[in-house]
Amino acid sequence: MNEISGFNLAVRHHPALVAEAETPSDVAEALAHASARDLPVAVQATGHGAVQAADGAVLILTSRMRSLTIDPVERTATIGAGCTWAEVVQAAAPFGLAPLCGSASGVGAVGFTLGGGIGPLARTYGFAADHVRSLTVVTPDGAVRVADAGSEPDLFWALRGGKSGFGVVTSLTVDLFPLATVWGGGLYYAAADAPAVLRAYQRWAPGLPETLTTSLAFLRLPPLPQLPPPLRGQFVAHLRVASPEPQEALLAPMLGVAEPVLGGVGELPYTQLDRIHNDPTDPMPAVERSTLLRELTPEAVETLLTVAGPSVELPIPVVEIRHLGGALAREPKEPNAVGGRDGAFNVLAIGLPGSDPGPVVGALAPWSTGGSLINMHGSDLTTTDRAWPEETRRRLAKIRNRVDPGNLFRIGHVAPR
């Protein structure tokens, strides 16, 4: 069963068939098998986005589809469905180029991008899906199609942000950016200072230019020996900042709030972007809930401190606030299906198996847009549709009903029907 275990160990698959695809033809064969037997289809590369077990399904593993081509002239990367962002970052670095990856480079590049994809520089450059040139997809009828601005316009629109339900993307081509380095880092604050840091963040973040992307997380860290002593078994507030250029003057107001117990900010090689968030790299079990906020008000901050602050005992290791807006709020030149552009902040709560992070997120309902980012939506599959505005939902449903009339793709975060 190891070959079908993804990053999120809380989701354990028991499929009817596992198809380890190496080519689009392999994918087409697996889809034909599922269609002939009316079996659902699930797709997995790294399994970071797993939210529902693929029980009784045909599980298509794309981890062997590892083709990767960097075009330094066109500044593009063509990425196989099994590649992680780490591989793309390392391949592009010798040319002084970089992709718009997430905060953890071990995540699969394709799945991340299909759901929109926000990373440490998101306010500056927008969603990863906003910078897709083309996609190769095997649709449920077994056809291999190339979707770009000039062909398959509906698929090209839907695949960039619609997440799943239109076929199996076997590769995509994305823009690269001239980023050899990034200015950024993370600062950890003790539990006693966490309320002051959050209150200061609420006053500071809304006025920032889009050249600076920030987030603040409350972390309840386990007593693991590999953690530095100031973090081991502690509650800390973790401020993360990133920009294509130095921003010391903009960061200064936060530096005066309290003395960090650990961390630093400065110029980093883009290949070390993971150091900003320091997300876990080993597989682990987790359940998630999230919501988008219209604004982060003082009242919302006090509510968050009441339900998830350092004085509260709860099995929710991570409560994160990400500042959105900037380029994330703007449609790209070639419009796509990405939702959540109206959110000013995203709040994500990650709990241990058996816990329910829902009440933490639910307490912020008075300030919520009612929407979510599909990549961070979590395992509540009854509310997936709120990841897209109504007009987007209607268009996605129309395309999906045409492309997948047999509803083969019905596991996990799939676009509405």
C-alpha positions as CSV (number, residue, x, y, z in Angstrom):
1,M,0.0,0.0,0.0
2,N,3.0,2.4,0.3
3,E,2.9,3.4,-3.4
4,I,-0.6,4.8,-2.9
5,S,0.0,6.6,0.4
6,G,0.1,10.3,-0.2
7,F,1.4,13.1,2.0
8,N,-1.8,13.4,4.0
9,L,-1.8,10.2,6.0
10,A,-5.3,11.0,7.3
11,V,-6.6,9.9,3.9
12,R,-6.1,6.1,3.2
13,H,-7.1,4.8,-0.2
14,H,-8.6,1.4,-0.9
15,P,-9.0,1.5,-4.7
16,A,-10.4,-1.1,-6.9
17,L,-7.4,-0.6,-9.3
18,V,-4.2,1.3,-9.2
19,A,-2.9,2.6,-12.5
20,E,0.8,3.8,-12.4
21,A,0.7,6.0,-15.5
22,E,3.8,6.9,-17.5
23,T,2.2,8.2,-20.6
24,P,-1.0,9.8,-21.7
25,S,-1.9,6.4,-23.3
26,D,-1.7,4.8,-19.9
27,V,-4.1,7.3,-18.6
28,A,-6.5,6.8,-21.5
29,E,-6.4,3.0,-20.8
30,A,-7.2,3.6,-17.1
31,L,-10.1,5.9,-18.0
32,A,-11.5,3.4,-20.4
33,H,-11.4,0.7,-17.7
34,A,-13.2,2.9,-15.3
35,S,-15.8,4.0,-17.8
36,A,-16.6,0.5,-18.8
37,R,-17.3,-0.5,-15.2
38,D,-18.8,2.8,-14.0
39,L,-16.0,3.2,-11.4
40,P,-15.0,6.6,-10.1
41,V,-11.6,8.0,-11.0
42,A,-9.1,9.7,-8.6
43,V,-5.7,11.1,-9.5
44,Q,-2.7,11.5,-7.2
45,A,0.9,12.7,-7.6
46,T,2.2,13.5,-4.2
47,G,-1.1,13.3,-2.3
48,H,-0.8,16.7,-0.5
49,G,-4.3,17.6,-1.7
50,A,-6.0,14.4,-0.7
51,V,-9.3,15.0,1.1
52,Q,-11.3,11.9,0.3
53,A,-10.4,8.2,0.1
54,A,-10.4,6.7,-3.4
55,D,-12.3,3.6,-2.1
56,G,-13.5,1.4,-4.9
57,A,-12.1,3.7,-7.5
58,V,-9.5,3.6,-10.3
59,L,-6.6,5.5,-8.7
60,I,-4.3,7.0,-11.4
61,L,-0.9,7.7,-10.0
62,T,1.0,10.3,-12.0
63,S,4.2,10.3,-10.0
64,R,6.1,8.5,-12.8
65,M,5.3,11.3,-15.3
66,R,8.4,13.3,-14.6
67,S,9.3,15.0,-17.8
68,L,10.7,18.5,-17.3
69,T,11.9,21.0,-19.9
70,I,13.2,24.5,-19.2
71,D,13.1,27.0,-22.1
72,P,15.3,29.9,-21.0
73,V,14.5,31.9,-24.1
74,E,10.8,31.7,-23.8
75,R,11.1,31.7,-20.0
76,T,8.8,28.7,-19.6
77,A,8.9,25.3,-17.9
78,T,7.0,22.3,-19.3
79,I,6.2,20.1,-16.4
80,G,5.1,16.5,-16.2
81,A,2.3,15.6,-13.8
82,G,4.6,13.8,-11.4
83,C,7.1,16.6,-10.9
84,T,7.3,18.5,-7.6
85,W,8.0,22.2,-7.5
86,A,11.4,21.5,-6.0
87,E,12.5,19.8,-9.2
88,V,11.3,22.7,-11.3
89,V,13.0,25.3,-9.1
90,Q,16.3,23.4,-9.2
91,A,16.1,23.0,-13.0
92,A,15.3,26.7,-13.6
93,A,17.8,28.1,-11.2
94,P,20.9,27.8,-13.5
95,F,19.2,30.2,-15.9
96,G,18.3,32.7,-13.2
97,L,14.7,31.8,-13.5
98,A,12.0,30.6,-11.1
99,P,8.4,29.3,-11.2
100,L,5.6,30.6,-9.0
101,C,5.7,27.6,-6.5
102,G,4.0,27.3,-3.2
103,S,5.5,27.7,0.3
104,A,6.5,24.0,0.3
105,S,8.4,22.8,-2.8
106,G,7.6,19.1,-2.2
107,V,4.1,19.7,-3.4
108,G,3.2,18.5,-6.9
109,A,3.4,21.3,-9.4
110,V,0.4,20.3,-11.5
111,G,-2.2,19.7,-8.8
112,F,-1.2,22.9,-7.1
113,T,-1.6,24.9,-10.2
114,L,-5.0,23.4,-11.2
115,G,-6.4,24.7,-7.9
116,G,-5.1,28.2,-8.5
117,G,-2.0,28.1,-6.4
118,I,-0.7,30.8,-4.0
119,G,2.9,31.0,-2.9
120,P,5.2,33.3,-0.9
121,L,5.2,36.0,-3.7
122,A,1.5,35.7,-4.6
123,R,0.5,39.3,-4.0
124,T,3.2,40.4,-6.5
125,Y,2.6,37.9,-9.3
126,G,-0.8,36.4,-8.7
127,F,-2.0,32.8,-8.8
128,A,0.2,30.2,-10.4
129,A,-2.8,29.4,-12.6
130,D,-2.6,32.9,-14.0
131,H,0.7,32.1,-15.7
132,V,-0.1,28.8,-17.5
133,R,0.6,28.8,-21.2
134,S,-0.9,25.4,-22.1
135,L,-2.0,22.1,-20.6
136,T,-2.1,18.5,-22.0
137,V,-5.1,16.7,-20.7
138,V,-6.6,13.3,-21.3
139,T,-10.4,13.8,-21.1
140,P,-12.8,11.1,-19.9
141,D,-13.4,9.9,-23.5
142,G,-9.7,9.0,-23.8
143,A,-8.8,11.8,-26.1
144,V,-5.4,13.6,-25.6
145,R,-6.1,17.3,-25.9
146,V,-3.8,20.4,-25.8
147,A,-5.6,23.4,-24.2
148,D,-4.2,26.8,-24.6
149,A,-5.3,30.3,-25.6
150,G,-5.8,29.3,-29.2
151,S,-7.4,25.8,-28.8
152,E,-9.9,24.1,-26.5
153,P,-10.8,27.5,-24.9
154,D,-13.4,26.1,-22.5
155,L,-10.9,23.5,-21.1
156,F,-8.2,26.1,-21.0
157,W,-10.4,28.3,-18.9
158,A,-11.7,25.6,-16.6
159,L,-8.5,23.7,-15.9
160,R,-6.8,26.8,-14.6
161,G,-8.6,27.1,-11.3
162,G,-11.4,24.5,-11.7
163,K,-9.1,22.0,-9.9
164,S,-10.6,18.6,-11.1
165,G,-13.4,17.0,-13.0
166,F,-12.3,17.5,-16.6
167,G,-9.7,14.8,-17.2
168,V,-6.2,14.0,-16.2
169,V,-3.6,16.7,-16.8
170,T,-0.4,15.0,-17.9
171,S,1.7,18.1,-18.3
172,L,1.5,21.9,-18.4
173,T,3.7,24.8,-19.5
174,V,4.1,27.7,-17.2
175,D,5.8,31.1,-17.2
176,L,9.1,31.5,-15.4
177,F,10.3,34.7,-13.8
178,P,13.8,36.3,-13.5
179,L,14.2,35.6,-9.8
180,A,17.5,34.2,-8.7
181,T,17.0,35.4,-5.2
182,V,14.1,36.6,-3.0
183,W,14.0,38.8,0.1
184,G,12.2,37.1,2.9
185,G,12.2,35.0,5.9
186,G,10.3,34.1,9.1
187,L,10.2,35.4,12.6
188,Y,9.0,33.4,15.6
189,Y,7.5,35.0,18.6
190,A,6.8,33.6,22.1
191,A,3.3,32.8,23.2
192,A,3.2,35.8,25.6
193,D,3.8,38.1,22.6
194,A,1.5,36.4,20.2
195,P,-1.6,38.6,20.9
196,A,0.4,41.8,20.5
197,V,1.9,40.5,17.2
198,L,-1.5,39.6,15.8
199,R,-3.0,42.9,16.7
200,A,0.0,44.7,15.1
201,Y,-0.3,42.6,12.0
202,Q,-4.0,43.6,11.7
203,R,-3.0,47.2,11.7
204,W,0.1,46.7,9.4
205,A,-0.9,44.3,6.7
206,P,-3.8,46.1,4.9
207,G,-1.6,49.1,4.0
208,L,1.2,47.1,2.4
209,P,2.0,47.4,-1.3
210,E,1.6,44.3,-3.5
211,T,5.4,44.0,-3.7
212,L,5.3,42.4,-0.2
213,T,3.4,39.1,0.6
214,T,2.9,38.2,4.2
215,S,1.3,35.7,6.5
216,L,1.0,35.1,10.2
217,A,0.5,31.6,11.8
218,F,-0.2,30.4,15.3
219,L,1.7,27.2,15.7
220,R,1.3,24.6,18.4
221,L,4.5,22.7,17.9
222,P,5.2,19.1,19.1
223,P,8.1,18.4,21.5
224,L,10.3,16.9,18.8
225,P,14.1,16.8,19.4
226,Q,14.8,18.0,15.9
227,L,13.1,21.3,16.6
228,P,15.2,24.2,18.0
229,P,14.7,24.6,21.8
230,P,12.8,27.9,21.5
231,L,10.2,26.1,19.4
232,R,10.2,22.6,20.9
233,G,6.8,21.9,22.4
234,Q,5.8,25.6,22.3
235,F,3.1,27.8,21.1
236,V,4.6,30.5,18.8
237,A,3.4,33.1,16.4
238,H,5.3,32.8,13.0
239,L,5.4,36.0,10.8
240,R,6.4,35.2,7.2
241,V,7.4,37.9,4.6
242,A,8.6,37.7,1.0
243,S,9.3,40.1,-1.8
244,P,11.3,40.2,-5.0
245,E,13.2,43.1,-3.5
246,P,14.4,44.3,-0.1
247,Q,11.7,45.7,2.1
248,E,13.4,46.6,5.4
249,A,11.5,49.8,5.8
250,L,8.1,48.2,5.3
251,L,9.0,45.5,7.9
252,A,10.2,47.9,10.5
253,P,6.9,48.5,12.3
254,M,6.6,44.8,13.0
255,L,10.1,44.5,14.3
256,G,9.3,47.0,17.1
257,V,6.4,44.9,18.5
258,A,8.3,42.2,20.3
259,E,11.6,40.4,20.3
260,P,11.5,37.2,18.2
261,V,12.8,34.0,19.8
262,L,14.1,32.8,16.5
263,G,14.3,33.6,12.8
264,G,15.6,36.2,10.4
265,V,14.8,38.0,7.2
266,G,17.2,38.7,4.4
267,E,18.2,37.8,0.8
268,L,17.8,34.1,0.0
269,P,18.5,32.0,-3.1
270,Y,15.2,31.2,-4.7
271,T,16.2,27.5,-4.2
272,Q,15.8,28.1,-0.5
273,L,12.3,29.6,-0.6
274,D,11.1,26.8,1.7
275,R,12.9,28.4,4.5
276,I,10.3,31.2,4.7
277,H,7.4,29.1,5.9
278,N,9.4,26.0,7.0
279,D,6.4,23.8,6.3
280,P,6.7,20.1,7.3
281,T,8.4,17.9,4.7
282,D,7.5,14.4,6.1
283,P,4.1,12.9,5.4
284,M,1.6,13.5,8.3
285,P,-2.1,13.2,9.0
286,A,-4.2,16.4,8.9
287,V,-7.7,17.8,8.5
288,E,-8.3,21.3,7.2
289,R,-10.9,24.0,7.1
290,S,-10.6,27.5,5.7
291,T,-12.4,30.7,4.8
292,L,-11.8,34.0,3.0
293,L,-12.3,37.2,4.9
294,R,-13.5,40.5,3.4
295,E,-11.3,42.3,6.0
296,L,-9.3,41.6,9.1
297,T,-10.9,43.8,11.7
298,P,-9.9,44.4,15.4
299,E,-13.0,42.4,16.3
300,A,-12.0,39.5,14.1
301,V,-8.6,39.5,15.7
302,E,-10.0,39.4,19.2
303,T,-12.4,36.6,18.1
304,L,-9.5,34.6,16.8
305,L,-7.5,35.1,20.0
306,T,-10.5,33.8,22.0
307,V,-10.9,30.6,20.0
308,A,-7.3,29.9,19.0
309,G,-5.0,32.1,21.0
310,P,-2.1,30.9,23.2
311,S,-4.4,30.5,26.3
312,V,-6.6,28.0,24.5
313,E,-6.0,24.3,24.6
314,L,-7.0,22.7,21.3
315,P,-5.7,20.0,18.9
316,I,-5.2,22.5,16.0
317,P,-1.5,22.8,15.4
318,V,-1.8,25.5,12.7
319,V,-4.0,28.6,12.4
320,E,-2.8,30.7,9.6
321,I,-3.8,34.1,8.2
322,R,-2.5,34.9,4.6
323,H,-2.7,38.4,3.2
324,L,-4.3,38.3,-0.2
325,G,-5.2,41.1,-2.6
326,G,-2.7,42.8,-5.0
327,A,-2.2,40.7,-8.1
328,L,-4.3,38.0,-6.7
329,A,-7.4,40.2,-7.0
330,R,-6.9,40.8,-10.8
331,E,-8.0,38.6,-13.6
332,P,-5.1,37.6,-15.9
333,K,-4.9,38.5,-19.5
334,E,-6.4,35.2,-20.4
335,P,-9.3,34.8,-17.8
336,N,-9.5,31.6,-15.9
337,A,-11.8,29.8,-13.4
338,V,-9.8,30.7,-10.2
339,G,-12.1,31.7,-7.4
340,G,-11.4,33.8,-4.3
341,R,-10.2,36.9,-5.9
342,D,-12.5,39.0,-3.7
343,G,-10.8,37.8,-0.5
344,A,-8.6,40.2,1.5
345,F,-7.2,37.4,3.8
346,N,-7.4,33.6,3.9
347,V,-7.7,31.8,7.3
348,L,-6.6,28.2,7.3
349,A,-6.9,25.9,10.3
350,I,-5.2,22.5,10.3
351,G,-6.1,19.9,12.9
352,L,-5.1,16.5,14.0
353,P,-7.1,13.4,13.0
354,G,-10.3,13.3,15.0
355,S,-10.3,17.0,15.6
356,D,-12.6,19.5,14.0
357,P,-11.0,22.8,12.9
358,G,-14.4,24.0,11.7
359,P,-15.3,25.9,14.9
360,V,-12.1,28.0,14.6
361,V,-12.9,29.0,11.1
362,G,-16.7,29.3,11.8
363,A,-16.1,31.8,14.5
364,L,-14.9,34.2,11.8
365,A,-18.2,34.0,9.8
366,P,-19.2,37.6,10.4
367,W,-16.1,38.7,8.4
368,S,-16.1,35.9,5.8
369,T,-16.9,36.4,2.1
370,G,-18.6,33.0,2.3
371,G,-15.9,31.7,-0.2
372,S,-12.7,29.7,0.0
373,L,-9.6,28.9,-2.0
374,I,-10.2,25.4,-3.4
375,N,-6.6,24.2,-2.6
376,M,-7.1,25.1,1.0
377,H,-10.9,24.3,1.2
378,G,-10.4,21.2,3.3
379,S,-12.3,18.0,3.7
380,D,-15.9,19.4,3.9
381,L,-17.0,18.2,0.5
382,T,-20.6,19.5,1.1
383,T,-19.4,23.1,0.7
384,T,-16.9,22.8,-2.1
385,D,-19.0,24.9,-4.5
386,R,-18.3,28.0,-2.4
387,A,-14.8,28.1,-3.8
388,W,-16.1,29.7,-6.9
389,P,-18.5,32.7,-7.6
390,E,-21.9,31.8,-8.9
391,E,-21.2,32.7,-12.5
392,T,-18.0,30.7,-12.5
393,R,-19.8,27.7,-11.0
394,R,-22.4,27.8,-13.7
395,R,-19.8,27.8,-16.5
396,L,-17.7,25.1,-14.8
397,A,-20.8,22.9,-14.5
398,K,-21.7,23.4,-18.1
399,I,-18.2,22.4,-19.3
400,R,-17.9,19.5,-16.8
401,N,-21.3,18.0,-17.8
402,R,-20.2,18.1,-21.4
403,V,-16.7,16.8,-20.9
404,D,-17.5,14.2,-18.2
405,P,-21.1,13.1,-18.8
406,G,-20.6,9.8,-17.0
407,N,-19.3,11.6,-13.9
408,L,-16.1,9.6,-13.7
409,F,-14.4,12.3,-11.6
410,R,-16.5,12.4,-8.4
411,I,-13.8,12.0,-5.7
412,G,-12.2,14.9,-3.8
413,H,-12.2,18.6,-4.9
414,V,-14.1,18.4,-8.2
415,A,-15.7,21.2,-10.0
416,P,-19.5,21.6,-9.7
417,R,-21.9,19.8,-12.0
